[in-house]
Amino acid sequence: MDTHYLLGVYDREETLLAAFRKMKEQEIEIEDVFTPYPIHEVLENHGRKSKITVVGWFYGFFASLGVLAFLIYTAVIDWPLNYGGKPSNAFPSFLVITIILTIFSITILSLATFSWRANLWPSQAKPIYHDQATDDKFVILVNKEKADKGKAELLMKECGAIEVIEK
């Protein structure tokens, strides 16, 4: 079996962070980091920034425009109802449903976008690199084709890895 990854398994956050910092200093490319809870230093310094907030803003903007256009078309243009002498294009009456449908649209479209970008579909099989990777262990995953295997393995052991696995 051909191995492509090197896994450094740590039992404490401090040792993982020490290894993460040293690997960043020595410019060893880290493929991924698996932790039982979010570690902000890893999220900020890993180098991958998510654009889901920008996409969510555009989803909200266009969803609110679409909902308002639909409400104005149906209530004012296509089927205006005169009840109690009130104007049919009273904008405040559209606000609540616009806010609710905008939030609903942002939620559903962001979920679909995240699932698409992360390849999280029911038929997709995801590899499990270490069986305790998100239970109580901290794991650094290094692609051996993109980094020096010997240097990365030595650095992981130096920083307190309880085991280094080739997978």
C-alpha positions as CSV (number, residue, x, y, z in Angstrom):
1,M,0.0,0.0,0.0
2,D,1.4,3.4,-1.0
3,T,1.4,5.9,1.8
4,H,0.8,9.6,1.0
5,Y,0.4,11.2,4.4
6,L,2.3,11.7,7.6
7,L,0.2,12.1,10.8
8,G,1.5,13.6,14.0
9,V,-0.7,12.6,16.9
10,Y,-0.6,14.8,20.0
11,D,-2.5,14.4,23.3
12,R,-2.4,18.1,24.4
13,E,-3.2,21.4,22.7
14,E,0.1,23.0,23.8
15,T,2.2,20.4,22.1
16,L,0.1,20.6,18.9
17,L,0.5,24.4,18.9
18,A,4.3,24.1,19.4
19,A,4.6,21.7,16.5
20,F,2.3,23.8,14.4
21,R,4.4,27.0,15.0
22,K,7.7,25.2,14.3
23,M,6.3,23.7,11.1
24,K,5.1,27.1,10.0
25,E,8.6,28.6,10.8
26,Q,10.4,25.9,8.8
27,E,7.8,26.2,6.0
28,I,6.6,22.7,6.1
29,E,3.2,22.7,4.3
30,I,0.5,21.3,6.6
31,E,-2.4,19.7,4.8
32,D,-4.9,19.7,7.6
33,V,-5.2,19.8,11.4
34,F,-7.9,17.8,13.3
35,T,-8.8,18.9,16.8
36,P,-11.6,18.0,19.2
37,Y,-12.5,21.7,19.5
38,P,-11.7,24.9,17.5
39,I,-8.2,26.3,18.2
40,H,-8.2,29.9,17.0
41,E,-4.4,30.2,16.4
42,V,-4.6,27.2,14.0
43,L,-7.6,28.7,12.2
44,E,-6.0,32.1,11.8
45,N,-2.6,30.9,10.8
46,H,-3.4,27.9,8.7
47,G,-3.6,30.1,5.6
48,R,-7.1,29.1,4.4
49,K,-9.7,31.9,4.7
50,S,-13.3,31.1,4.2
51,K,-15.3,33.4,1.9
52,I,-18.7,32.0,3.1
53,T,-19.5,35.3,4.9
54,V,-19.1,37.3,1.7
55,V,-21.2,34.7,-0.2
56,G,-23.8,34.8,2.5
57,W,-24.0,38.6,2.3
58,F,-24.7,38.4,-1.5
59,Y,-27.3,35.6,-0.9
60,G,-29.0,37.9,1.6
61,F,-28.9,40.9,-0.6
62,F,-30.3,39.1,-3.6
63,A,-32.8,37.2,-1.6
64,S,-34.2,40.3,0.0
65,L,-34.4,42.0,-3.4
66,G,-36.2,38.9,-4.8
67,V,-38.7,38.7,-1.9
68,L,-39.5,42.4,-2.1
69,A,-39.9,42.2,-5.9
70,F,-42.2,39.2,-5.5
71,L,-44.3,40.9,-2.8
72,I,-44.6,44.1,-4.7
73,Y,-45.6,42.3,-7.9
74,T,-48.2,40.1,-6.3
75,A,-49.7,42.7,-3.9
76,V,-49.5,45.8,-5.9
77,I,-49.2,45.0,-9.6
78,D,-50.9,41.6,-10.2
79,W,-53.6,41.4,-7.6
80,P,-54.1,44.7,-5.7
81,L,-56.7,44.4,-2.9
82,N,-58.4,47.5,-1.5
83,Y,-59.3,46.8,2.1
84,G,-60.2,49.6,4.4
85,G,-58.9,52.3,2.0
86,K,-55.3,51.4,2.8
87,P,-52.8,51.6,0.0
88,S,-51.7,48.2,-1.5
89,N,-48.1,49.2,-1.7
90,A,-47.6,49.8,2.0
91,F,-43.9,49.0,2.4
92,P,-43.9,48.3,6.2
93,S,-46.3,45.4,5.8
94,F,-43.6,43.7,3.6
95,L,-40.8,44.0,6.1
96,V,-41.4,41.1,8.4
97,I,-41.9,38.4,5.7
98,T,-38.9,39.9,3.8
99,I,-36.7,39.5,6.9
100,I,-37.9,36.0,7.6
101,L,-37.5,34.8,4.0
102,T,-34.1,36.4,3.6
103,I,-32.8,34.6,6.7
104,F,-34.3,31.4,5.5
105,S,-32.7,31.8,2.0
106,I,-29.3,32.7,3.5
107,T,-29.4,29.6,5.7
108,I,-30.4,27.1,3.0
109,L,-28.1,28.6,0.3
110,S,-25.1,28.8,2.7
111,L,-25.7,25.2,3.7
112,A,-25.8,24.1,0.1
113,T,-22.7,26.1,-0.7
114,F,-20.8,24.7,2.3
115,S,-21.8,21.1,1.4
116,W,-20.8,21.6,-2.2
117,R,-17.4,23.1,-1.3
118,A,-16.6,20.5,1.3
119,N,-17.9,17.6,-0.8
120,L,-20.3,16.6,2.0
121,W,-22.9,14.6,0.1
122,P,-24.4,11.3,1.3
123,S,-22.7,9.3,-1.4
124,Q,-19.2,10.8,-0.7
125,A,-16.9,8.6,1.4
126,K,-14.5,10.6,3.4
127,P,-11.2,9.1,4.6
128,I,-10.7,8.7,8.4
129,Y,-7.0,9.4,9.0
130,H,-7.0,8.6,12.7
131,D,-9.8,7.0,14.7
132,Q,-9.4,9.4,17.6
133,A,-8.7,12.5,15.6
134,T,-11.6,14.5,16.9
135,D,-12.4,12.6,20.1
136,D,-9.5,13.4,22.4
137,K,-6.4,13.6,20.2
138,F,-4.9,16.4,18.1
139,V,-3.6,15.4,14.7
140,I,-1.5,17.3,12.1
141,L,-1.7,15.9,8.6
142,V,1.2,16.5,6.2
143,N,1.2,15.4,2.6
144,K,4.5,13.6,2.0
145,E,4.6,14.7,-1.7
146,K,4.5,18.4,-0.7
147,A,6.9,18.3,2.3
148,D,10.2,16.8,3.3
149,K,9.1,13.6,5.1
150,G,12.2,13.2,7.3
151,K,12.3,16.8,8.4
152,A,8.5,16.7,9.2
153,E,8.8,13.5,11.1
154,L,11.7,14.6,13.1
155,L,10.0,17.9,14.0
156,M,6.8,16.1,15.0
157,K,8.7,13.8,17.4
158,E,10.8,16.8,18.7
159,C,7.6,18.7,19.6
160,G,6.1,15.9,21.6
161,A,4.0,13.7,19.2
162,I,2.9,10.6,21.0
163,E,3.0,8.8,17.6
164,V,3.9,9.5,14.0
165,I,2.0,7.4,11.5
166,E,2.4,7.0,7.8
167,K,-0.9,6.6,6.0
